[in-house]
Amino acid sequence: MKLVVRRLRSLDVVVIGGGPSGLSASWSAASRGVEVVVLEEHEEIGRPRHCAGLVSGEGLKLIDMPRRSEYVESEVRKALLVADDFYVELRKLGEPVYVLDREAFDKAMADRATNRGAEILLEKRVKRVEKRGDEYLVKTSDSSYACKVVIDGEGAVSKLARDMGLEGPKLKIPALQIEVKGRIHLDEVLVILGSEWAPGFFSWVIPLSDGGLRVGLASIIGQCDILLRRLIKRHPLVSKLLREARVRRKYGGMIVIGPPRKTHEGNFMVVGDAAGQTKPLTGGGVVYGALCGSLAGMVASCIVNGRADASLYERSWRSFLGLEERLGMILRKALVADGAGELLKFAFKSGLLPLIEKNVHYEYHVGSMIKKPYLLLLASSLLALSLPTKAFKYFL
């Protein structure tokens, strides 16, 4: 029988997980003078690789991460939306969309946190969290940490949150992505719609600066490996692009969509993918997760100093993103139920796409439409003329 001796350490805040949400939380809390430790289960920040890595210039500014060549692989200003044999190009006005090297980006976020005094411990997988009076006991395989506040950024698995009596994200969608190498010229992101290729979601092709591509998809039915092979071999555009390409990397993951009803219990706060804080239409979570992590770190410092409790975190992040999440979920259901391809064709023929191109914010899809009431009214009116029963269902 092996005897395990756990060392107990006391501090203000424990952050679980070294992804963008956890690192943003630790940076925010440490910047306000509280003692913070980040427990990351892997041996290196930024690994294993995951995520398509698309973030707008506006998004980087929102999370106080300026554009740097060390983690920006390329930039794009156009997206080609593909539905069957129908193609529509959308331009990104204003700042471009950046393709991130997520490993380098996460490491830069870690440096930002440690520069403010946060401590990051690697290969520290948290087994459980226990409430002990006014404190929490966070246990790994070889250590224990007593703290006043826990910020849970463990990712899509959300096991610790469930152990604390909280629900996980509403949707968990399996995803798979490959990176290929070759002399491929592509200056726009391809977004491939249609249940034939990715049931319940979509497929993507993202250009990299070295002539390579990121090709991936997510599907509500799983079977991502089979679907991705089929996309590469049979899709008219993708098969041509990848004809002479070589796969250099393959990685999977889980896209989460839809936050639960509650993201805190006592002074245990859940952030990022574990809280379903992603864009409802695309599942992108870097910006939303980092924003909510920063809010959690701010609230943690207030808790430590006796000025607030974790309900402030709940109110704060929902005031920023709650409406976007709720309306985005409704729109997502409409797109999945009625076919994104058909709605795309309708938007093109009705002349709605140029208005979307001009007015819809990359990070706040639905929220930016609400700020332009005429755009929302036009969309609902045009849809009513074309599909009256569906317009009644989704807009009235």
RODO-2510 file (C-alpha; in nm, 4 decimals, decimal comma):
residues 396
     n   res          X          Y          Z
     1     m     0,0000     0,0000     0,0000
     2     k     0,1412     0,3361    -0,1058
     3     l     0,1106     0,6184     0,1478
     4     v     0,0343     0,9580    -0,0122
     5     v     0,1237     1,2608     0,1974
     6     r    -0,0582     1,5777     0,0861
     7     r     0,0935     1,9151     0,1598
     8     l    -0,1572     2,1794     0,2686
     9     r    -0,1133     2,5355     0,1532
    10     s    -0,3376     2,8318     0,2331
    11     l    -0,3975     3,1234    -0,0031
    12     d    -0,6690     3,3585    -0,1295
    13     v    -0,7781     3,2187    -0,4674
    14     v    -0,7324     2,8891    -0,6518
    15     v    -0,7936     2,8869    -1,0281
    16     i    -0,8492     2,5455    -1,1856
    17     g    -0,7323     2,5250    -1,5459
    18     g    -0,4705     2,7118    -1,7494
    19     g    -0,6791     2,8008    -2,0559
    20     p    -0,7788     3,1554    -2,1584
    21     s    -1,0607     3,1834    -1,9017
    22     g    -0,8525     3,0590    -1,6086
    23     l    -0,5454     3,2607    -1,7074
    24     s    -0,7552     3,5743    -1,7512
    25     a    -0,9103     3,5174    -1,4091
    26     s    -0,5710     3,4745    -1,2438
    27     w    -0,4346     3,7863    -1,4169
    28     s    -0,7350     3,9902    -1,3085
    29     a    -0,7245     3,8742    -0,9458
    30     a    -0,3456     3,9043    -0,9111
    31     s    -0,3588     4,2558    -1,0586
    32     r    -0,5761     4,3508    -0,7628
    33     g    -0,3276     4,2268    -0,5060
    34     v    -0,4670     3,8882    -0,4003
    35     e    -0,2636     3,5684    -0,3785
    36     v    -0,3540     3,3398    -0,6688
    37     v    -0,2400     2,9972    -0,7822
    38     v    -0,3406     2,8295    -1,1101
    39     l    -0,3577     2,4495    -1,1124
    40     e    -0,3105     2,3134    -1,4654
    41     e    -0,3390     1,9397    -1,5242
    42     h    -0,1086     1,9191    -1,8274
    43     e     0,2679     1,9487    -1,8319
    44     e     0,2657     2,2567    -2,0530
    45     i     0,0381     2,5579    -2,1020
    46     g    -0,1318     2,5539    -2,4430
    47     r    -0,1177     2,1793    -2,4874
    48     p    -0,2843     1,9668    -2,6042
    49     r    -0,3817     2,1833    -2,9011
    50     h    -0,7463     2,2573    -2,9699
    51     c    -0,9745     2,5271    -3,1126
    52     a    -0,9963     2,6735    -3,4631
    53     g    -0,8273     2,9862    -3,3263
    54     l    -1,0222     3,2640    -3,4995
    55     v    -1,0444     3,5897    -3,3019
    56     s    -1,1240     3,9384    -3,4274
    57     g    -0,9044     4,2398    -3,3666
    58     e    -1,1910     4,3897    -3,1665
    59     g    -1,2039     4,0717    -2,9583
    60     l    -0,8342     4,0907    -2,8708
    61     k    -0,8857     4,4478    -2,7523
    62     l    -1,1806     4,3429    -2,5371
    63     i    -0,9598     4,0996    -2,3449
    64     d    -0,6548     4,3303    -2,3316
    65     m    -0,4378     4,1077    -2,5517
    66     p    -0,2812     4,3270    -2,8226
    67     r    -0,2018     4,1779    -3,1624
    68     r     0,1478     4,0242    -3,1565
    69     s     0,3310     3,8289    -3,4219
    70     e     0,4340     3,5666    -3,1661
    71     y     0,0819     3,4269    -3,1526
    72     v    -0,0911     3,5601    -3,4676
    73     e    -0,0303     3,3173    -3,7537
    74     s    -0,2239     3,5035    -4,0224
    75     e    -0,5156     3,7368    -4,0780
    76     v    -0,8227     3,7148    -4,2968
    77     r    -1,0837     3,9660    -4,4064
    78     k    -1,3217     3,7430    -4,5990
    79     a    -1,5301     3,4329    -4,5445
    80     l    -1,6859     3,2197    -4,8153
    81     l    -2,0113     3,0632    -4,6972
    82     v    -2,0851     2,7452    -4,8912
    83     a    -2,4204     2,5656    -4,9010
    84     d    -2,4452     2,2901    -5,1619
    85     d    -2,3586     2,4635    -5,4904
    86     f    -2,4406     2,8084    -5,3526
    87     y    -2,1550     3,0430    -5,2523
    88     v    -2,1677     3,3774    -5,0741
    89     e    -1,8682     3,5896    -4,9776
    90     l    -1,8783     3,8051    -4,6644
    91     r    -1,6173     4,0719    -4,5970
    92     k    -1,4929     4,1614    -4,2494
    93     l    -1,5066     4,5393    -4,2208
    94     g    -1,2920     4,7209    -3,9673
    95     e    -1,0156     4,5182    -3,8059
    96     p    -0,9333     4,1772    -3,9543
    97     v    -0,9943     3,8369    -3,8022
    98     y    -0,6727     3,6808    -3,6730
    99     v    -0,5786     3,3152    -3,6892
   100     l    -0,4119     3,2369    -3,3570
   101     d    -0,1424     2,9903    -3,2680
   102     r    -0,3309     2,8826    -2,9582
   103     e    -0,0285     2,7336    -2,7861
   104     a     0,1674     3,0582    -2,8192
   105     f    -0,1398     3,2651    -2,7317
   106     d    -0,2082     3,0711    -2,4117
   107     k     0,1582     3,1008    -2,3131
   108     a     0,1400     3,4783    -2,3639
   109     m    -0,1663     3,4902    -2,1377
   110     a     0,0236     3,2856    -1,8798
   111     d     0,3167     3,5304    -1,8921
   112     r     0,0747     3,8181    -1,8444
   113     a    -0,0680     3,6511    -1,5335
   114     t     0,2671     3,5612    -1,3770
   115     n     0,3971     3,9139    -1,4421
   116     r     0,1187     4,0358    -1,2132
   117     g     0,2088     3,7875    -0,9405
   118     a    -0,0029     3,4813    -1,0162
   119     e     0,1620     3,1420    -0,9691
   120     i     0,1049     2,8635    -1,2233
   121     l     0,1614     2,5024    -1,1213
   122     l     0,1742     2,2371    -1,3936
   123     e     0,0772     1,8690    -1,3783
   124     k    -0,1698     1,9461    -1,0999
   125     r    -0,4930     1,7699    -1,1803
   126     v    -0,7646     1,8613    -0,9330
   127     k    -0,9447     1,5551    -0,7991
   128     r    -1,2114     1,7284    -0,5946
   129     v    -1,3165     2,0478    -0,4216
   130     e    -1,4682     2,0431    -0,0724
   131     k    -1,6427     2,3174     0,1205
   132     r    -1,4974     2,3512     0,4712
   133     g    -1,6748     2,6219     0,6676
   134     d    -1,5875     2,9569     0,5111
   135     e    -1,3100     2,8040     0,3010
   136     y    -1,2632     2,5550     0,0213
   137     l    -1,0223     2,2650     0,0129
   138     v    -0,8894     2,1924    -0,3363
   139     k    -0,7234     1,8520    -0,3643
   140     t    -0,4823     1,7202    -0,6258
   141     s    -0,3073     1,3811    -0,6172
   142     d    -0,0212     1,5140    -0,4030
   143     s    -0,1265     1,8514    -0,2588
   144     s    -0,4149     2,0344    -0,0957
   145     y    -0,4950     2,4047    -0,1084
   146     a    -0,7160     2,5938     0,1358
   147     c    -0,8619     2,9083    -0,0134
   148     k    -1,1427     3,1613     0,0143
   149     v    -1,2444     3,1508    -0,3531
   150     v    -1,2315     2,8866    -0,6281
   151     i    -1,2538     2,9795    -0,9969
   152     d    -1,3243     2,6721    -1,2071
   153     g    -1,1963     2,6937    -1,5646
   154     e    -1,1558     2,3185    -1,6135
   155     g    -1,3047     2,3176    -1,9627
   156     a    -1,5875     2,1318    -2,1317
   157     v    -1,5792     1,8309    -1,8990
   158     s    -1,7186     2,0484    -1,6126
   159     k    -1,6896     1,7592    -1,3648
   160     l    -1,5935     1,9696    -1,0643
   161     a    -1,8814     2,2088    -1,1276
   162     r    -2,1258     1,9187    -1,1307
   163     d    -1,9706     1,7838    -0,8103
   164     m    -2,0505     2,1214    -0,6524
   165     g    -2,4162     2,0850    -0,7521
   166     l    -2,4067     2,2998    -1,0672
   167     e    -2,5239     2,2048    -1,4138
   168     g    -2,2920     2,1891    -1,7122
   169     p    -2,3338     2,3596    -2,0534
   170     k    -2,6587     2,2903    -2,2383
   171     l    -2,4919     2,1442    -2,5481
   172     k    -2,1682     1,9511    -2,5922
   173     i    -2,0818     1,8889    -2,9566
   174     p    -1,7868     1,6654    -3,0559
   175     a    -1,5368     1,8312    -3,2907
   176     l    -1,2291     1,7257    -3,4863
   177     q    -0,9656     1,9289    -3,6678
   178     i    -0,6542     1,8603    -3,8723
   179     e    -0,3712     2,0863    -3,9809
   180     v    -0,2334     2,0140    -4,3244
   181     k     0,0845     2,1285    -4,4926
   182     g     0,1194     2,2131    -4,8580
   183     r     0,1500     2,4934    -5,1092
   184     i    -0,2093     2,6011    -5,0798
   185     h    -0,3195     2,9538    -5,1599
   186     l    -0,6341     3,0549    -4,9758
   187     d    -0,7044     3,4079    -4,8562
   188     e    -1,0430     3,3516    -4,6947
   189     v    -1,2089     3,1251    -4,4419
   190     l    -1,4431     2,8638    -4,5866
   191     v    -1,7565     2,7887    -4,3847
   192     i    -1,9392     2,4838    -4,5208
   193     l    -2,3029     2,4564    -4,4217
   194     g    -2,5394     2,1651    -4,4510
   195     s    -2,6236     1,8515    -4,2566
   196     e    -2,4712     1,6392    -4,5317
   197     w    -2,1239     1,7406    -4,4124
   198     a    -2,1652     1,8280    -4,0422
   199     p    -2,5085     1,7487    -3,8941
   200     g    -2,6197     2,0150    -3,6486
   201     f    -2,3133     2,2348    -3,6963
   202     f    -2,0745     2,3265    -3,9800
   203     s    -1,7320     2,2573    -4,1298
   204     w    -1,4464     2,5037    -4,1712
   205     v    -1,1245     2,5581    -4,3641
   206     i    -0,8861     2,8229    -4,2257
   207     p    -0,5710     2,9449    -4,4052
   208     l    -0,2365     2,9589    -4,2228
   209     s     0,0591     3,1805    -4,3049
   210     d     0,2883     2,8944    -4,4162
   211     g     0,0558     2,7708    -4,6892
   212     g    -0,1125     2,5198    -4,4603
   213     l    -0,4740     2,4893    -4,3562
   214     r    -0,6847     2,4024    -4,0543
   215     v    -0,9724     2,1829    -4,1616
   216     g    -1,2351     2,0743    -3,9152
   217     l    -1,5975     2,0160    -3,8262
   218     a    -1,8305     1,9499    -3,5380
   219     s    -2,1410     1,7344    -3,5370
   220     i    -2,4232     1,6686    -3,2940
   221     i    -2,4211     1,3009    -3,3963
   222     g    -2,0494     1,2546    -3,3291
   223     q    -1,8713     1,0348    -3,5853
   224     c    -1,6387     1,3282    -3,6563
   225     d    -1,3565     1,1121    -3,7905
   226     i    -1,5838     0,9541    -4,0522
   227     l    -1,7420     1,2876    -4,1432
   228     l    -1,4066     1,4643    -4,1748
   229     r    -1,2651     1,1953    -4,4028
   230     r    -1,5781     1,2208    -4,6143
   231     l    -1,5494     1,6014    -4,6324
   232     i    -1,1862     1,5798    -4,7442
   233     k    -1,2536     1,3171    -5,0102
   234     r    -1,5909     1,4241    -5,1484
   235     h    -1,6565     1,7935    -5,0974
   236     p    -1,5963     1,9724    -5,4306
   237     l    -1,3944     2,2601    -5,2837
   238     v    -1,2207     2,0890    -4,9931
   239     s    -1,1088     1,7860    -5,1923
   240     k    -0,9380     2,0111    -5,4493
   241     l    -0,7635     2,2202    -5,1847
   242     l    -0,6283     1,9135    -5,0031
   243     r    -0,5408     1,7037    -5,3083
   244     e    -0,1636     1,7194    -5,2441
   245     a    -0,1661     1,8261    -4,8792
   246     r    -0,0090     1,6256    -4,5970
   247     v    -0,1639     1,5982    -4,2513
   248     r     0,0825     1,7190    -3,9897
   249     r    -0,1435     1,7364    -3,6847
   250     k    -0,4814     1,6069    -3,5725
   251     y    -0,6740     1,6914    -3,2587
   252     g    -1,0259     1,6682    -3,1265
   253     g    -1,2309     1,8295    -2,8579
   254     m    -1,5746     1,9380    -2,7517
   255     i    -1,7597     2,2544    -2,8487
   256     v    -1,9923     2,3729    -2,5730
   257     i    -2,2901     2,5999    -2,6247
   258     g    -2,5390     2,7457    -2,3803
   259     p    -2,4652     2,8415    -2,0190
   260     p    -2,6504     2,6697    -1,7329
   261     r    -2,8984     2,8516    -1,5131
   262     k    -2,6350     2,9216    -1,2489
   263     t    -2,2543     2,9536    -1,2664
   264     h    -2,1641     2,9915    -0,9004
   265     e    -2,2251     2,8087    -0,5747
   266     g    -2,1109     2,9948    -0,2661
   267     n    -1,7738     3,1407    -0,3629
   268     f    -1,7107     2,8704    -0,6237
   269     m    -1,7342     3,0378    -0,9676
   270     v    -1,7353     2,8626    -1,3065
   271     v    -1,5853     3,0308    -1,6143
   272     g    -1,5248     2,9625    -1,9830
   273     d    -1,6210     2,6354    -2,1476
   274     a    -1,7150     2,4820    -1,8127
   275     a    -1,9847     2,7518    -1,7901
   276     g    -2,0891     2,7354    -2,1564
   277     q    -1,9661     3,0922    -2,2123
   278     t    -1,9233     3,0693    -2,5889
   279     k    -2,0786     3,2280    -2,8969
   280     p    -2,4052     3,0366    -2,9553
   281     l    -2,3783     3,0340    -3,3346
   282     t    -2,0139     2,9268    -3,3696
   283     g    -1,9037     2,7916    -3,0323
   284     g    -1,6076     3,0303    -3,0237
   285     g    -1,5051     3,0738    -2,6628
   286     v    -1,1694     3,2509    -2,6397
   287     v    -1,3062     3,6039    -2,6055
   288     y    -1,6176     3,5236    -2,4012
   289     g    -1,4230     3,2927    -2,1709
   290     a    -1,1475     3,5479    -2,1143
   291     l    -1,3984     3,8271    -2,0529
   292     c    -1,5877     3,6214    -1,7960
   293     g    -1,2617     3,5038    -1,6408
   294     s    -1,1531     3,8637    -1,5950
   295     l    -1,4846     3,9440    -1,4253
   296     a    -1,4474     3,6403    -1,1976
   297     g    -1,0982     3,7542    -1,0992
   298     m    -1,2255     4,1018    -1,0166
   299     v    -1,5096     3,9608    -0,8055
   300     a    -1,2685     3,7200    -0,6327
   301     s    -1,0592     4,0140    -0,5141
   302     c    -1,3740     4,1803    -0,3771
   303     i    -1,4696     3,8603    -0,1934
   304     v    -1,1232     3,8261    -0,0395
   305     n    -1,1476     4,1856     0,0851
   306     g    -1,4990     4,1370     0,2212
   307     r    -1,6725     4,3676    -0,0280
   308     a    -1,8885     4,1231    -0,2273
   309     d    -1,9945     3,7643    -0,2820
   310     a    -1,9984     3,5518    -0,5964
   311     s    -2,3500     3,6558    -0,6946
   312     l    -2,1834     3,9745    -0,8240
   313     y    -2,0011     3,7602    -1,0800
   314     e    -2,3289     3,6051    -1,1951
   315     r    -2,4943     3,9436    -1,2415
   316     s    -2,1899     4,0975    -1,4074
   317     w    -2,1227     3,8423    -1,6794
   318     r    -2,4913     3,7997    -1,7614
   319     s    -2,5296     4,1765    -1,8002
   320     f    -2,2552     4,1596    -2,0653
   321     l    -2,3479     3,8387    -2,2449
   322     g    -2,6805     3,7076    -2,1156
   323     l    -2,9000     3,8524    -2,3915
   324     e    -2,6541     3,7467    -2,6607
   325     e    -2,6553     3,3927    -2,5231
   326     r    -3,0339     3,3672    -2,4951
   327     l    -3,1213     3,5107    -2,8363
   328     g    -2,8282     3,3343    -2,9991
   329     m    -2,9621     3,0005    -2,8768
   330     i    -3,3007     3,0787    -3,0325
   331     l    -3,1385     3,1721    -3,3639
   332     r    -2,9213     2,8626    -3,3545
   333     k    -3,2293     2,6417    -3,3147
   334     a    -3,3843     2,8119    -3,6172
   335     l    -3,0743     2,7566    -3,8278
   336     v    -3,0459     2,3906    -3,7306
   337     a    -3,4165     2,3161    -3,7704
   338     d    -3,4752     2,4971    -4,0979
   339     g    -3,1414     2,4511    -4,2695
   340     a    -2,8719     2,7196    -4,2612
   341     g    -2,8212     2,6791    -4,6341
   342     e    -3,1813     2,7710    -4,7186
   343     l    -3,1751     3,0716    -4,4882
   344     l    -2,8423     3,1800    -4,6415
   345     k    -2,9933     3,1715    -4,9912
   346     f    -3,2922     3,3674    -4,8680
   347     a    -3,0699     3,6325    -4,7049
   348     f    -2,8706     3,6696    -5,0268
   349     k    -3,1715     3,6999    -5,2562
   350     s    -3,3440     3,9470    -5,0240
   351     g    -3,0422     4,1798    -5,0111
   352     l    -2,9970     4,1279    -4,6381
   353     l    -2,6361     4,0081    -4,6500
   354     p    -2,4762     4,3484    -4,7245
   355     l    -2,6518     4,4913    -4,4182
   356     i    -2,5300     4,1999    -4,2066
   357     e    -2,1802     4,2492    -4,3440
   358     k    -2,1852     4,6161    -4,2475
   359     n    -2,3579     4,6012    -3,9090
   360     v    -2,3062     4,2643    -3,7383
   361     h    -2,0169     4,2534    -3,4907
   362     y    -1,7904     3,9473    -3,5115
   363     e    -1,8008     3,8893    -3,1360
   364     y    -2,1639     3,9914    -3,0695
   365     h    -2,3689     3,8460    -3,3540
   366     v    -2,7207     3,8929    -3,2189
   367     g    -2,6487     4,1816    -2,9839
   368     s    -2,5227     4,3989    -3,2691
   369     m    -2,8451     4,3343    -3,4621
   370     i    -3,0528     4,4446    -3,1637
   371     k    -2,8617     4,7728    -3,1615
   372     k    -2,9810     4,8227    -3,5213
   373     p    -3,3592     4,7751    -3,4866
   374     y    -3,4180     4,8395    -3,8561
   375     l    -3,1953     4,5415    -3,9404
   376     l    -3,3874     4,3098    -3,7089
   377     l    -3,7196     4,4425    -3,8393
   378     l    -3,6089     4,3993    -4,2010
   379     a    -3,4894     4,0436    -4,1365
   380     s    -3,8168     3,9428    -3,9708
   381     s    -4,0281     4,1174    -4,2370
   382     l    -3,8462     3,9593    -4,5280
   383     l    -3,8594     3,6182    -4,3656
   384     a    -4,2315     3,6624    -4,3064
   385     l    -4,2852     3,7237    -4,6779
   386     s    -4,0860     3,4140    -4,7692
   387     l    -4,1591     3,1723    -4,4840
   388     p    -4,4550     3,3097    -4,2826
   389     t    -4,4991     3,0161    -4,0453
   390     k    -4,1300     3,0108    -3,9566
   391     a    -4,1236     3,3876    -3,9142
   392     f    -4,4111     3,3587    -3,6684
   393     k    -4,2276     3,0858    -3,4793
   394     y    -3,8909     3,2605    -3,4518
   395     f    -3,9540     3,6345    -3,4567
   396     l    -4,2981     3,7037    -3,3098
***
